[in-house]
Each structure stands twice: as structure tokens, then as C-alpha cells.
Amino acid sequence: MSEKEKNKRREFLNHVCPAVAMAFLGVPAIQSCSSGDDDVDTGNGNNNGGNTGGTDIGYTKSGNTITIDLNHSSFSNLQSQSWIQFTAEKLLILKLSSSSYKAFEGRCPHQNTHTAWSYNSSTNQFKCGQHSNSYETDCSLPAAQPNSLATNGSLKCYTATVSGSNLVITL
């Protein structure tokens, strides 16, 4: 094969292959999953055995229990905005009062992605920033099913209790 033919082949592959890859993978392959503004990313998500590294990140995880120090600066948005997206543990936390909280799985049931969420207090719904689906915060409703396009249903709820200045979430 001549050098000219090799260059034409290389040029063809450089132009066509990305378009073919995008056709198979689609836009989600390049989209970001979170805007980051309301995200609380305290830690790298690898804190599986509890906060034993000596770094004060505002929460500990032991087994299926997460304990959050509500007075820690990492969780100050929870006090002022009444909800946070806790990205390190893939949770949404909603403050109902000074002694009552709800915790939800922070993955969209539509495609099981961890996305940028918003909360509408007038409808009591979380809205997925990637798919625009809305989910009820009424834990008595059935959880939305994965791959569902419906805008009703709720996110998976977890037990959340206040103990002193700590919020204890049982997954």
C-alpha cells in the first residue's frame, strides 16, 4: 500500500470512526452527570469502613449506617437550603424540620444514573437534571421502577433519625 493510500485511509478513519462511535454510544457517553452546585462531595466515596483515615470529612460510614455531623461545615447547605445531594454516598437528604429528615437513593430510577438533582418544595418532588423526570418524596408511595419514563412514584427511601447533632441514615 502506497503512502498516499495509507494517509487517505487514516484520514477516513479519523473522520468516520468518531461519528460511528457516537451513533452507538449516544450523547450520554459525553455528558456530565452533575452540575456540582448543590452537591456535597465530602470524601471520595471509597470510605467503606468508616472514617478511619484521620481526616474530618463530616461523616462516617460503617456497614450500612452513615452518620453525618449536622454541625460540620460540609453539611451547612442542608441547614440553609433544606436539602442536599450527597454525592460521596449517592444520597439525597431532605430536611423537614430541625429533628426530622428523609434520605433517598440519589440515583435516577429512569436509567440508574447519578445526576444533578433539584428539589421543588411546592410539589415536594426531586427532579432529575439529566432526564427531567420528577419523583415524589412521599416514602409511602411505591418506588419508581428502573427504566420507567413515568413522572410519578418516589425514590427509594432510607431510615433517617437524629441523634444529638448527628443524622443517622440506615441503608
Helices and strands as residue ranges (DSSP letters): H 3-25, G 27-29, E 39-40, E 59-62, E 65-69, G 73-75, H 76-81, E 83-86, G 87-89, E 91-97, E 100-105, E 117-120, E 125-128, E 134-136, E 157-163, E 166-170
